[in-house]
Amino acid sequence: MDALAHARPATRQAPAPALPPEAPLAMPAQDFRRRPERVRSGTRLGASLIVRRAFVFGGAIALTGLAAYEMYKVLDVGGLTYLEYAVLVLFVVLFAWIALAFTNALGGAISLLSGRKALGIDPDAPLPAPTIRTALLMPCYNEEPNRVFAGLEATWCSLEATGRAGLFDVFILSDTTDPDVWVAEEAAFLALRRRTGGRFFYRRRAQNTDRKAGNIADWVTRFGTAYEAMLILDADSVMTGDCMVRLADALERNPDAGLIQTLPVIVGGRTLFARLQQFAGRLYGPLIAHGLAWWHGPQSNYWGHNAIIRTRAFAEAAGLPHLKGRKPFGGHILSHDFVEAALLVRAGWGVHMVAGLPGSYEEGPPSLTDLAVRDRRWCQGNLQHAAVLPVRGLRFASRIHLLTGIGSYVSAPLWLLMLLAGLLTSLQARFVPPDYFPSGFALFPVWPAQDPVRAAWVFGATMAVLLMPKFIAFALMLGDGTVRRGFGGAGRTFLGMISEILLSGLMAPVTMVSQSFAVVSILMGRDGGWNPQRRDDGSLGWREAFRHFWPHTLLGLGFAAATAAIAWPLMAWMSPVILGLLMAVPLAVWTSRPRRPGGLLETPEAKTPPAVLRSATDLRAALAGTDGPAEAVAHLAGDPDLLAFHRNALPAQGKRLPGDVRPDRLVARAKIEDARSRAEALTGLSPKEKAAALADDQALARLLALT
């Protein structure tokens, strides 16, 4: 079927308004120094939930205590040196991290085997008929428009097929700064609205105040009263109509629920790296998410998209203040989603994870470098959470979420420090003679030595705790025939899991070093900025890969030389880390190459794509090559409908308001007035000045008049 067969013929009538009438809703910034005056009862904990938390945290503490004792016995051969104390402390902290992941996986297994339905949502039940009005919000920032809008159109068409689309409106909330992409967005929006006939609206902010959080807050304060719920999408999100309708119904039936988060399945991976993330997320993700939901209860977390939110609750409880101090720790909150969830829970609104509802999809980064760029931004946002931890009135679970976000990045430099401390301990044992006459009284000299047999057992047990959740997820997958066949059968899935473990093991040291650099950079006061993400093509050339990963290679050479100087068995022991770092450049290049579908890393959604994903893929292919001129002014000059829409969508129709003395706008006007041709004018404008000119009626009219 032609992906554009439902398109309606283009018309030459005046374009419909870009936005509906405004319906303002106040969204005050929260006071972090005071508890909320009124707290709802939607986050109360029952006895069963308290028992679950005791199981997860008590089990993690018990495992960590046992591991700490065994590691102490490994190092305590003739007494502990300062370096060995450092190794012990770092080991305990890092083991606690994986122990909590292990007990969470056990909770996930219990939840999956019990068949419990979160919030009473049953995907197999007849489709409900909610009555609340919901806005689908699609924030975008310098994305390729046709690609983004194809996914949005597929989502809308799936919603129309449910017969419930009349309760939904769609808002494209653009924070795009590239002027050419801005006009291409407007053209793609008009084409989308002509094809679907749906209630689509478009708004672009001239100033990216507070980034994505500010983008959503701007919509809430302008239109929030008209919609009881808002369903947040991301630029790579695709959702089924069935999923969205069930989310709206669950929010309506649970009046104390403020937010319901789905588990997005990673899809669309073309490169080996993306397919690796896709396979891991699909196989292990449900176990992890069910575990989180099992002990979170109504105090769960928010991942920023593919979730439905009660608009009034969000407005009254989740307004974000600016943090004190300079960037990167001060200013607006970058990783806003964790904080917004914590503030909703603080006010007594339930935040729920619904891990068993299908129909929620997203895409992953296509390469190691793209992961590093995304991680740099997330790292800064998560480290900012240290300033949010002391907020008055936060619940225990919310503080754990914030600590988890911080720990996910701090653990990387801690792992690196433990490796360095362990290496220095081995150097000490190899080259530094024991101190037979230490300062102070001692019956025996302090020998820098360890118990190698016990060390091997500790290592084996640590790896078991680390890897066991993967095998639990595999075992649970075997019990679902449909999913098992979607992965290609038990044998192929097992080989895929082993491949994922080996490749992830090689890439883990590379990620460790990248995240360690990010943490150090942030602690030195460097702001990561806000860069658009690559979606499809993650291909890396050798030069680019070397530019990103030469420090990793150099560190690998250092580890190799140091361990070879101490003892070959130590080098063999550290070989996974050494090999991963030495192979950082070729590994990044190799995993960034596109791969043919199928093979060991197949997933059910890749093997048999759901209708909404097939529709999105077909639409992207059909829209390829349908863009107008790449340059914005030429595009506007050649399309009267687009030009009329562009002018009508500008604040104040592009007229300068009293007091507006922004330099970019004034400089753009002057440069355009001095230019003798359009080419000369465009050559002289910076991207910011060009965007300002496109938002100014006089400058735009002058540009269009030039030839």
C-alpha positions as CSV (number, residue, x, y, z in Angstrom):
1,M,0.0,0.0,0.0
2,D,1.3,3.4,-0.9
3,A,2.3,5.2,2.3
4,L,0.9,8.5,0.9
5,A,-2.3,7.0,-0.6
6,H,-4.4,8.8,2.0
7,A,-2.9,12.2,1.1
8,R,-5.4,14.9,0.3
9,P,-4.9,17.1,-2.7
10,A,-3.0,20.3,-2.1
11,T,-5.1,23.5,-1.9
12,R,-4.3,27.1,-2.5
13,Q,-6.6,28.5,0.2
14,A,-5.4,30.5,3.1
15,P,-3.6,28.3,5.6
16,A,-5.3,27.5,8.8
17,P,-4.0,29.1,12.0
18,A,-0.8,27.6,13.3
19,L,-2.2,27.5,16.9
20,P,-5.5,27.2,18.6
21,P,-6.9,29.9,20.9
22,E,-4.7,30.2,24.0
23,A,-5.9,28.7,27.3
24,P,-3.3,29.7,29.9
25,L,-2.5,27.7,33.0
26,A,-0.2,29.0,35.7
27,M,2.9,26.9,36.3
28,P,4.8,28.5,39.3
29,A,8.4,27.5,39.9
30,Q,8.6,25.3,43.0
31,D,10.3,26.4,46.2
32,F,13.0,23.8,47.0
33,R,13.4,25.1,50.5
34,R,9.8,24.4,51.6
35,R,7.6,21.4,51.6
36,P,4.4,21.7,49.6
37,E,1.5,23.0,51.6
38,R,-1.0,20.5,50.2
39,V,0.0,16.8,49.6
40,R,-2.4,14.3,48.0
41,S,-2.7,10.7,49.0
42,G,-1.7,9.1,45.7
43,T,1.8,8.0,46.8
44,R,1.0,6.1,50.0
45,L,2.8,2.8,50.4
46,G,1.0,-0.4,51.3
47,A,2.5,-3.2,53.3
48,S,3.4,-5.3,50.3
49,L,5.3,-2.5,48.7
50,I,7.3,-2.0,51.9
51,V,8.2,-5.7,51.9
52,R,9.3,-5.5,48.3
53,R,11.6,-2.6,49.0
54,A,13.0,-4.4,52.0
55,F,13.7,-7.4,49.7
56,V,15.5,-5.3,47.1
57,F,17.6,-3.1,49.4
58,G,18.0,-5.7,52.1
59,G,19.2,-8.2,49.6
60,A,21.6,-5.7,48.0
61,I,23.0,-4.8,51.4
62,A,23.5,-8.4,52.4
63,L,25.2,-9.3,49.1
64,T,27.5,-6.2,49.4
65,G,28.4,-7.1,53.0
66,L,29.4,-10.6,52.0
67,A,31.4,-9.4,49.1
68,A,33.1,-6.7,51.2
69,Y,34.1,-9.4,53.8
70,E,35.5,-11.7,51.1
71,M,37.4,-8.8,49.4
72,Y,38.8,-7.8,52.8
73,K,40.1,-11.4,53.2
74,V,41.7,-11.2,49.7
75,L,43.6,-8.1,50.6
76,D,44.3,-8.8,54.3
77,V,47.5,-11.0,53.9
78,G,49.8,-9.5,56.5
79,G,47.8,-6.3,56.8
80,L,46.3,-3.7,54.5
81,T,48.3,-0.9,52.9
82,Y,46.7,2.4,52.1
83,L,46.3,1.4,48.5
84,E,44.6,-1.8,49.4
85,Y,42.2,0.1,51.7
86,A,41.4,2.3,48.6
87,V,40.8,-0.8,46.5
88,L,38.5,-2.2,49.2
89,V,36.4,0.9,49.5
90,L,36.0,1.4,45.7
91,F,35.2,-2.3,45.3
92,V,32.4,-2.1,47.9
93,V,30.9,1.0,46.4
94,L,30.9,-0.6,42.9
95,F,29.7,-4.0,44.1
96,A,26.7,-2.3,45.8
97,W,25.8,-0.8,42.5
98,I,25.6,-4.2,40.7
99,A,24.0,-5.9,43.7
100,L,21.1,-3.5,43.6
101,A,20.7,-4.2,39.9
102,F,20.7,-7.9,40.7
103,T,18.0,-7.7,43.4
104,N,16.0,-5.4,41.1
105,A,16.1,-8.2,38.4
106,L,14.9,-10.7,41.0
107,G,12.0,-8.4,41.7
108,G,11.3,-8.1,38.0
109,A,11.3,-11.9,37.6
110,I,8.7,-12.1,40.5
111,S,6.6,-9.5,38.8
112,L,6.7,-11.1,35.4
113,L,5.9,-14.5,36.7
114,S,3.0,-13.2,38.8
115,G,1.4,-11.6,35.8
116,R,0.5,-8.5,37.7
117,K,-1.2,-5.6,35.7
118,A,0.0,-2.1,36.6
119,L,-2.9,0.3,37.2
120,G,-5.3,-2.4,35.9
121,I,-4.1,-1.9,32.3
122,D,-4.7,-5.1,30.3
123,P,-3.4,-4.9,26.8
124,D,-5.6,-7.9,25.8
125,A,-8.9,-6.3,27.0
126,P,-11.2,-4.5,24.6
127,L,-10.1,-1.0,23.8
128,P,-11.6,1.5,26.3
129,A,-13.2,4.8,25.4
130,P,-11.7,7.6,27.5
131,T,-13.3,11.0,27.6
132,I,-10.4,13.3,28.6
133,R,-8.8,15.6,26.0
134,T,-5.2,14.9,25.4
135,A,-2.5,16.8,23.6
136,L,0.3,14.9,21.9
137,L,3.4,17.1,22.3
138,M,6.4,16.6,19.9
139,P,9.4,18.8,20.9
140,C,12.0,19.0,18.2
141,Y,15.4,20.7,17.9
142,N,17.2,21.0,14.5
143,E,16.0,17.5,13.4
144,E,15.4,16.4,9.8
145,P,11.7,17.4,9.4
146,N,10.4,14.7,7.0
147,R,11.9,12.0,9.1
148,V,10.4,13.2,12.3
149,F,7.0,14.0,10.8
150,A,6.8,10.6,9.2
151,G,7.0,9.0,12.6
152,L,4.4,11.4,13.9
153,E,2.1,10.8,11.0
154,A,2.3,7.0,11.5
155,T,1.5,7.6,15.1
156,W,-1.5,9.7,14.2
157,C,-2.8,7.3,11.6
158,S,-2.6,4.5,14.2
159,L,-4.6,6.7,16.6
160,E,-7.2,7.4,13.9
161,A,-7.6,3.6,13.4
162,T,-8.8,3.3,17.0
163,G,-11.7,5.6,16.4
164,R,-10.6,7.8,19.4
165,A,-8.6,10.4,17.5
166,G,-11.2,13.1,18.1
167,L,-10.0,13.4,21.7
168,F,-6.4,14.2,20.7
169,D,-4.6,17.2,19.3
170,V,-1.0,17.3,18.1
171,F,1.4,20.1,18.8
172,I,4.9,20.3,17.2
173,L,6.9,22.4,19.6
174,S,9.9,23.6,17.7
175,D,13.1,24.9,19.4
176,T,14.9,24.8,16.1
177,T,17.7,27.4,15.7
178,D,18.8,26.5,12.1
179,P,16.9,28.9,9.8
180,D,16.8,26.5,6.9
181,V,15.6,23.6,9.1
182,W,12.9,26.0,10.6
183,V,11.4,26.7,7.2
184,A,11.7,23.1,6.2
185,E,9.8,22.2,9.3
186,E,7.0,24.6,8.4
187,A,6.8,23.1,4.9
188,A,6.7,19.6,6.3
189,F,4.0,20.6,8.8
190,L,1.8,22.1,6.1
191,A,2.2,18.9,4.0
192,L,1.4,16.8,7.0
193,R,-1.7,18.7,7.8
194,R,-2.9,18.5,4.2
195,R,-2.4,14.8,4.1
196,T,-4.0,13.9,7.4
197,G,-6.7,16.5,7.9
198,G,-6.0,16.0,11.6
199,R,-5.8,18.7,14.3
200,F,-2.1,19.5,14.0
201,F,-0.5,22.7,15.4
202,Y,2.9,24.2,15.1
203,R,4.8,26.6,17.3
204,R,8.4,27.7,17.1
205,R,10.1,29.5,20.0
206,A,12.6,32.3,19.0
207,Q,14.4,31.9,22.3
208,N,15.3,28.4,23.6
209,T,14.7,29.3,27.3
210,D,15.4,26.3,29.5
211,R,15.7,24.0,26.5
212,K,13.2,21.1,26.4
213,A,11.8,21.6,29.9
214,G,11.2,25.3,29.0
215,N,9.6,24.2,25.7
216,I,7.0,22.0,27.5
217,A,6.5,24.6,30.2
218,D,5.8,27.3,27.6
219,W,3.0,25.0,26.1
220,V,1.5,24.4,29.5
221,T,1.3,28.1,30.4
222,R,-0.2,29.0,27.0
223,F,-2.6,26.0,26.3
224,G,-2.7,23.8,29.4
225,T,-6.2,24.6,30.6
226,A,-7.7,23.2,27.4
227,Y,-6.2,19.7,27.9
228,E,-6.5,17.4,30.9
229,A,-3.5,15.4,29.8
230,M,-0.4,15.7,27.6
231,L,1.4,12.8,26.1
232,I,5.1,13.7,25.6
233,L,6.8,12.3,22.5
234,D,10.5,12.6,21.4
235,A,11.8,13.3,18.0
236,D,12.3,9.6,17.4
237,S,9.2,8.4,19.2
238,V,6.5,6.3,17.5
239,M,3.5,5.0,19.5
240,T,0.4,2.9,18.6
241,G,-3.1,4.3,18.9
242,D,-4.0,1.4,21.2
243,C,-1.2,2.3,23.6
244,M,-2.1,6.0,23.7
245,V,-5.8,5.3,24.2
246,R,-5.1,2.9,27.1
247,L,-2.8,5.4,28.7
248,A,-5.4,8.1,28.5
249,D,-8.0,5.7,30.0
250,A,-5.7,4.7,32.8
251,L,-5.0,8.3,33.7
252,E,-8.7,9.1,33.7
253,R,-9.6,6.0,35.9
254,N,-6.9,6.8,38.4
255,P,-7.5,10.3,39.7
256,D,-4.4,10.3,41.9
257,A,-2.1,9.4,39.0
258,G,0.0,12.3,37.8
259,L,2.2,10.5,35.3
260,I,2.3,7.1,33.6
261,Q,5.5,6.1,31.9
262,T,5.7,3.3,29.3
263,L,8.7,1.2,28.5
264,P,9.9,2.3,25.0
265,V,11.3,-0.5,22.9
266,I,14.4,0.5,20.9
267,V,13.8,0.0,17.2
268,G,15.2,1.0,13.8
269,G,18.8,0.0,14.4
270,R,20.9,-0.1,11.3
271,T,24.4,-0.2,12.5
272,L,26.0,-3.0,14.6
273,F,26.2,-0.7,17.6
274,A,22.5,0.3,17.3
275,R,21.4,-3.3,16.8
276,L,23.4,-4.3,19.8
277,Q,21.6,-1.8,22.0
278,Q,18.3,-2.8,20.4
279,F,18.8,-6.5,21.2
280,A,19.9,-5.8,24.8
281,G,17.1,-3.4,25.4
282,R,14.5,-5.8,24.0
283,L,15.8,-8.9,25.9
284,Y,16.8,-7.4,29.2
285,G,14.7,-4.2,29.3
286,P,11.3,-5.8,30.3
287,L,12.9,-7.5,33.3
288,I,14.6,-4.4,34.5
289,A,11.5,-2.2,34.0
290,H,9.2,-4.7,35.7
291,G,11.7,-4.8,38.6
292,L,11.6,-1.0,39.0
293,A,7.8,-0.9,38.8
294,W,7.6,-3.8,41.4
295,W,9.3,-1.8,44.1
296,H,8.6,1.8,42.9
297,G,4.9,1.5,43.1
298,P,3.3,5.0,42.7
299,Q,6.7,6.6,43.3
300,S,8.3,5.7,40.0
301,N,10.4,7.7,37.6
302,Y,10.0,9.6,34.3
303,W,12.3,9.3,31.3
304,G,11.2,12.4,29.5
305,H,9.0,10.9,26.7
306,N,6.5,8.2,25.7
307,A,4.6,9.0,28.9
308,I,1.2,10.6,29.7
309,I,1.0,13.4,32.3
310,R,-1.9,15.0,34.0
311,T,-1.6,18.6,32.9
312,R,-2.9,20.3,36.1
313,A,-0.7,18.1,38.3
314,F,2.4,19.0,36.2
315,A,1.6,22.7,36.3
316,E,1.0,22.9,40.0
317,A,3.8,20.6,41.2
318,A,6.6,20.4,38.6
319,G,7.6,24.0,37.8
320,L,11.4,24.0,37.8
321,P,13.4,26.9,39.4
322,H,16.9,27.7,38.3
323,L,19.7,26.3,40.4
324,K,22.1,28.8,42.1
325,G,25.6,29.2,40.8
326,R,27.3,29.0,37.4
327,K,27.0,26.4,34.8
328,P,27.5,23.5,34.5
329,F,25.9,22.9,38.0
330,G,23.9,26.1,38.2
331,G,21.2,27.5,35.9
332,H,18.3,25.6,34.4
333,I,18.0,21.9,35.2
334,L,19.1,19.8,32.3
335,S,17.9,16.3,33.2
336,H,14.5,17.7,34.1
337,D,12.5,14.5,33.8
338,F,13.9,12.8,37.0
339,V,13.3,16.1,38.9
340,E,9.8,16.6,37.5
341,A,8.8,13.0,38.6
342,A,10.3,13.7,42.1
343,L,8.3,16.9,42.4
344,L,5.1,15.2,41.3
345,V,5.6,12.5,43.9
346,R,6.5,15.1,46.5
347,A,3.1,16.7,46.0
348,G,1.4,13.3,46.3
349,W,0.7,12.6,42.7
350,G,1.3,9.0,41.7
351,V,4.0,8.4,39.1
352,H,3.7,4.9,37.6
353,M,5.8,2.7,35.4
354,V,3.7,0.5,33.0
355,A,6.3,-1.9,31.7
356,G,3.8,-4.4,30.2
357,L,2.0,-2.1,27.8
358,P,3.2,-2.7,24.2
359,G,3.2,-0.1,21.4
360,S,5.8,2.4,22.6
361,Y,9.0,2.8,20.5
362,E,12.1,4.9,20.3
363,E,15.5,4.8,18.6
364,G,19.0,4.5,20.1
365,P,22.3,6.2,19.2
366,P,23.9,4.7,16.1
367,S,27.6,4.7,17.2
368,L,30.0,4.9,20.2
369,T,30.7,8.5,19.4
370,D,27.0,9.4,19.4
371,L,26.6,7.6,22.7
372,A,29.5,9.6,24.1
373,V,27.9,12.9,22.9
374,R,24.6,12.0,24.5
375,D,26.2,10.8,27.6
376,R,28.1,14.0,28.0
377,R,24.8,16.0,28.1
378,W,23.1,13.5,30.4
379,C,26.2,13.3,32.7
380,Q,26.0,17.0,33.3
381,G,22.3,16.9,34.0
382,N,22.6,14.0,36.3
383,L,25.5,15.5,38.3
384,Q,23.3,18.6,38.7
385,H,20.9,16.4,40.7
386,A,23.3,16.7,43.7
387,A,21.8,20.1,44.2
388,V,18.3,18.7,44.1
389,L,18.9,15.9,46.7
390,P,18.4,18.2,49.7
391,V,15.0,19.5,48.4
392,R,12.5,19.5,51.3
393,G,9.7,16.9,51.1
394,L,11.2,14.5,48.6
395,R,10.3,10.8,49.1
396,F,12.9,8.1,49.7
397,A,12.3,6.5,46.3
398,S,12.8,9.9,44.5
399,R,16.1,10.4,46.3
400,I,17.1,6.9,45.2
401,H,16.2,7.8,41.6
402,L,18.4,11.0,41.7
403,L,21.3,9.1,43.4
404,T,21.0,6.4,40.7
405,G,21.3,9.0,38.0
406,I,24.4,10.4,39.7
407,G,25.8,7.0,40.3
408,S,25.4,5.9,36.7
409,Y,28.1,8.3,35.7
410,V,30.2,8.6,38.9
411,S,30.7,4.8,38.8
412,A,32.8,5.2,35.6
413,P,35.6,7.2,37.2
414,L,35.3,5.1,40.4
415,W,35.9,1.9,38.3
416,L,38.9,3.6,36.6
417,L,40.3,4.6,40.0
418,M,39.9,1.1,41.3
419,L,41.8,-0.3,38.3
420,L,44.6,2.3,38.8
421,A,44.7,1.6,42.6
422,G,44.8,-2.2,41.9
423,L,47.6,-1.7,39.4
424,L,49.6,0.4,41.8
425,T,49.0,-2.2,44.5
426,S,50.5,-4.8,42.2
427,L,53.4,-2.5,41.4
428,Q,54.0,-2.1,45.1
429,A,54.0,-5.8,45.7
430,R,56.3,-6.4,42.7
431,F,58.9,-3.6,43.2
432,V,58.6,-2.2,46.8
433,P,60.2,-4.4,49.5
434,P,58.3,-5.0,52.7
435,D,58.9,-2.5,55.5
436,Y,60.4,-4.5,58.2
437,F,60.7,-1.5,60.5
438,P,57.5,0.6,60.1
439,S,56.9,3.6,62.2
440,G,55.2,2.7,65.5
441,F,54.9,-0.7,67.2
442,A,54.3,-3.7,65.0
443,L,55.0,-7.4,65.5
444,F,55.3,-8.1,61.8
445,P,56.2,-6.2,58.7
446,V,53.4,-4.9,56.4
447,W,53.5,-7.2,53.3
448,P,51.7,-5.8,50.2
449,A,50.2,-9.2,49.2
450,Q,46.9,-10.7,48.3
451,D,45.2,-14.2,48.4
452,P,45.1,-15.2,44.7
453,V,42.7,-18.1,45.2
454,R,40.2,-16.2,47.1
455,A,40.6,-13.3,44.6
456,A,39.5,-15.7,41.8
457,W,36.4,-16.7,43.7
458,V,35.5,-13.1,44.4
459,F,36.0,-12.2,40.7
460,G,33.8,-15.2,39.7
461,A,31.1,-14.2,42.1
462,T,31.2,-10.6,41.0
463,M,30.8,-11.6,37.4
464,A,27.9,-13.9,38.3
465,V,26.0,-11.1,40.1
466,L,26.8,-8.8,37.1
467,L,25.6,-11.2,34.4
468,M,22.9,-13.2,36.2
469,P,20.1,-10.7,35.3
470,K,20.9,-11.3,31.6
471,F,20.4,-15.1,32.0
472,I,17.3,-14.6,34.1
473,A,15.8,-12.4,31.2
474,F,16.8,-15.1,28.7
475,A,15.1,-17.8,30.8
476,L,11.9,-15.8,31.1
477,M,12.0,-15.2,27.3
478,L,12.0,-18.9,26.7
479,G,8.6,-19.2,28.4
480,D,6.9,-16.8,25.8
481,G,6.7,-18.7,22.5
482,T,5.7,-15.6,20.5
483,V,8.7,-13.5,21.8
484,R,11.0,-16.5,21.5
485,R,10.2,-17.0,17.9
486,G,10.5,-13.3,17.3
487,F,14.1,-13.4,18.5
488,G,14.8,-16.3,16.1
489,G,14.5,-19.2,18.6
490,A,16.2,-20.2,21.8
491,G,19.5,-21.2,20.2
492,R,19.9,-18.0,18.1
493,T,18.9,-15.8,21.0
494,F,21.4,-17.5,23.3
495,L,24.2,-17.0,20.7
496,G,23.1,-13.4,20.3
497,M,23.2,-12.9,24.1
498,I,26.7,-14.3,24.3
499,S,27.7,-12.0,21.4
500,E,26.2,-9.0,23.2
501,I,28.0,-9.9,26.4
502,L,31.4,-10.1,24.6
503,L,31.0,-7.0,22.5
504,S,29.6,-5.0,25.4
505,G,32.5,-6.2,27.6
506,L,34.9,-4.8,25.0
507,M,33.1,-1.5,24.7
508,A,32.6,-1.1,28.5
509,P,36.1,0.1,29.2
510,V,35.8,2.6,26.3
511,T,32.5,4.0,27.8
512,M,34.2,4.0,31.2
513,V,36.9,6.3,30.0
514,S,34.5,8.5,28.0
515,Q,32.3,9.0,31.0
516,S,35.3,9.6,33.3
517,F,36.4,12.4,30.9
518,A,32.9,13.8,31.0
519,V,32.8,13.8,34.8
520,V,36.2,15.5,35.0
521,S,35.2,18.1,32.3
522,I,32.0,19.0,34.2
523,L,33.8,19.2,37.5
524,M,36.2,21.6,35.8
525,G,33.2,23.9,35.0
526,R,32.8,23.1,31.3
527,D,29.2,23.3,29.9
528,G,28.3,20.6,27.3
529,G,25.9,22.8,25.3
530,W,22.9,21.5,23.4
531,N,23.6,19.6,20.2
532,P,21.1,17.8,17.9
533,Q,21.4,14.0,17.8
534,R,22.2,11.9,14.8
535,R,19.5,9.3,14.1
536,D,20.1,7.0,11.1
537,D,23.6,7.2,9.9
538,G,26.3,6.6,12.5
539,S,29.1,5.7,10.1
540,L,32.5,6.8,11.4
541,G,35.7,7.4,9.4
542,W,39.0,6.3,10.8
543,R,40.2,9.9,11.3
544,E,37.0,10.9,13.2
545,A,37.2,7.8,15.3
546,F,40.9,8.4,16.1
547,R,40.1,12.0,17.1
548,H,37.6,10.8,19.6
549,F,39.3,7.7,21.0
550,W,43.1,8.3,20.9
551,P,43.2,8.9,24.7
552,H,41.5,5.6,25.2
553,T,44.1,3.8,23.1
554,L,46.9,5.6,24.9
555,L,45.5,4.5,28.3
556,G,45.3,1.0,27.0
557,L,48.9,1.0,26.0
558,G,49.8,2.3,29.5
559,F,47.9,-0.5,31.1
560,A,49.5,-3.1,28.8
561,A,53.0,-1.8,29.5
562,A,52.4,-1.6,33.3
563,T,50.9,-5.1,33.6
564,A,53.6,-6.7,31.3
565,A,56.3,-5.2,33.6
566,I,54.7,-6.6,36.7
567,A,53.6,-10.1,35.6
568,W,52.1,-11.8,32.5
569,P,49.3,-13.4,34.6
570,L,48.3,-9.9,35.7
571,M,48.2,-8.8,32.1
572,A,46.0,-11.8,31.2
573,W,43.7,-10.9,34.2
574,M,43.3,-7.3,32.9
575,S,43.1,-8.3,29.2
576,P,39.4,-7.5,28.7
577,V,40.0,-3.9,29.8
578,I,43.3,-3.6,27.9
579,L,41.9,-5.2,24.7
580,G,38.8,-3.0,24.8
581,L,40.9,0.2,25.1
582,L,43.5,-0.8,22.5
583,M,40.6,-1.6,20.1
584,A,38.7,1.5,20.8
585,V,39.3,3.1,17.4
586,P,38.6,0.0,15.2
587,L,35.8,-1.0,17.5
588,A,34.1,2.4,17.0
589,V,34.5,2.2,13.2
590,W,33.4,-1.4,12.9
591,T,30.3,-1.1,15.0
592,S,29.2,2.1,13.2
593,R,28.9,0.3,9.9
594,P,25.3,-0.5,8.7
595,R,24.4,-4.2,8.9
596,R,21.9,-6.3,7.0
597,P,18.7,-7.3,8.9
598,G,18.6,-10.7,10.5
599,G,21.4,-12.6,12.2
600,L,22.2,-13.1,15.9
601,L,20.9,-9.8,17.1
602,E,17.4,-10.0,15.7
603,T,14.5,-8.7,17.7
604,P,10.8,-9.4,17.3
605,E,10.1,-5.8,16.2
606,A,12.9,-6.0,13.6
607,K,11.8,-9.4,12.3
608,T,8.1,-8.7,12.1
609,P,7.6,-4.9,12.5
610,P,4.3,-3.8,13.9
611,A,2.0,-1.9,11.5
612,V,2.9,1.5,13.0
613,L,6.6,1.0,12.5
614,R,6.0,-0.3,8.9
615,S,4.0,2.8,8.2
616,A,6.7,5.1,9.6
617,T,9.3,3.4,7.5
618,D,7.2,3.6,4.3
619,L,6.4,7.2,4.9
620,R,10.1,8.1,5.4
621,A,10.8,6.4,2.1
622,A,7.9,8.1,0.3
623,L,8.8,11.6,1.7
624,A,12.5,11.2,0.8
625,G,13.3,13.7,-2.0
626,T,10.1,15.7,-1.5
627,D,11.8,18.6,0.3
628,G,11.7,22.0,-1.3
629,P,14.8,24.1,-1.7
630,A,17.3,23.6,1.1
631,E,17.8,27.3,1.5
632,A,15.0,28.9,3.6
633,V,14.5,32.2,1.6
634,A,14.4,30.4,-1.7
635,H,11.9,27.9,-0.2
636,L,9.6,30.8,1.0
637,A,9.9,32.7,-2.3
638,G,8.8,29.6,-4.3
639,D,5.8,28.6,-2.2
640,P,3.1,31.3,-1.5
641,D,1.2,29.1,0.9
642,L,4.3,28.4,2.9
643,L,5.2,32.1,3.0
644,A,1.7,33.1,4.1
645,F,1.8,30.5,6.9
646,H,5.3,31.5,7.9
647,R,4.3,35.2,8.3
648,N,1.0,34.4,10.1
649,A,2.9,32.1,12.6
650,L,5.4,34.8,13.6
651,P,4.8,36.5,16.9
652,A,3.1,39.8,16.2
653,Q,3.3,38.9,12.5
654,G,7.0,39.7,12.5
655,K,6.7,43.3,13.6
656,R,9.2,44.7,16.1
657,L,7.6,45.4,19.4
658,P,8.7,48.4,21.5
659,G,11.7,47.6,23.5
660,D,12.9,44.8,21.2
661,V,16.5,45.7,20.6
662,R,18.0,42.3,20.1
663,P,21.4,42.8,18.3
664,D,20.9,39.9,15.9
665,R,17.6,41.4,14.5
666,L,19.0,44.9,14.2
667,V,22.3,43.8,12.6
668,A,20.4,41.5,10.2
669,R,18.2,44.4,9.0
670,A,21.3,46.6,8.4
671,K,23.2,43.9,6.5
672,I,20.2,43.2,4.3
673,E,19.5,46.9,3.6
674,D,23.2,47.3,2.5
675,A,23.2,44.2,0.2
676,R,22.8,44.5,-3.6
677,S,21.6,40.9,-4.1
678,R,20.0,38.1,-2.1
679,A,23.1,36.0,-2.4
680,E,25.2,38.9,-1.0
681,A,22.8,39.3,1.9
682,L,22.7,35.6,2.7
683,T,26.5,35.3,2.5
684,G,26.9,38.2,5.0
685,L,24.4,36.8,7.6
686,S,25.4,34.5,10.4
687,P,22.9,31.6,11.2
688,K,21.5,33.6,14.2
689,E,21.1,36.7,12.1
690,K,19.4,34.8,9.3
691,A,17.0,33.3,11.8
692,A,16.3,36.8,13.2
693,A,15.7,38.1,9.7
694,L,13.2,35.4,8.9
695,A,11.3,36.4,12.1
696,D,11.3,40.1,11.1
697,D,8.7,41.4,8.6
698,Q,10.8,44.2,7.2
699,A,14.0,42.1,6.8
700,L,12.1,39.2,5.3
701,A,10.3,41.4,2.8
702,R,13.6,43.0,1.8
703,L,15.2,39.5,1.3
704,L,12.4,38.3,-0.9
705,A,12.6,41.5,-3.0
706,L,16.3,41.0,-3.7
707,T,17.2,38.9,-6.7
